[in-house]
Amino acid sequence: MAKRSIPEVNAGSMADIAFLLLIFFLVTTTIEQDNGITRKLPRWEEVPPPNPPVIKKKNIFTVVVNKDDKMLVEDELMELKDLKKAAMEFIDNGGGKSAEGETCDYCQGARSPESSDHPSKAIIALKNERETTYSTYVAIQNELGAAYTDLRNREAVRMYGAGNTYTVMNAIYKDPKVKDDALKAKLETRLDKLKKMYPQIISEAESKSN
């Protein structure tokens, strides 16, 4: 009696199938992106500058975050959703003069003598403990950054018209597809002026653990 031959499995196309599956998963898989903060660090100096300027307490806006992610702003408990408004009121107070002796004629704050003198003098001092979660730290930084952006947007619209916000102009300036050098130069001048009007001054103290 003749033996029955066992049919062979044609595996010639298995490599093609595996390759197609690999492409499918690469295309359809969502890669989670880490949250981060864009910040330009100051230049390192071996010797600290002599005679550092005296900073008035009223020009410092303190934000302290403890290990339980609770936030104290100016020694008072505050929710994250209220931080941006409080920071804007402090930065935009305009209660005095700049280091050059200029008053803030564009500030729309309360001009309280007990709050910041000028946006160029307004310092936000942020301090957190080592146990503070990174997500809370990033969220607080985002709110503080948004305070400066909103103030710059307001002044950009006032000076350059509706639609010409700081955010829009900055996006166009950084867009590599925009090749118009004259436009880039004009936007750079405008952006630098807005940054000078509302310089982002955030000081971070060294994190400590209890």
CORPE-V535697 format. One record per helix or strand of 2 or more residues. SS is the DSSP state (h for helix, s for strand). FROM is the first residue (numbers start at 1). LEN is the number of residues. If there is no record, write none. Layout:
{{SS/FROM/LEN} {SS/FROM/LEN}}
This chain:
{{h/14/15} {h/57/3} {s/60/6} {s/71/3} {s/76/2} {h/80/12} {s/123/7} {h/134/27} {h/166/9} {h/181/17} {s/202/3}}
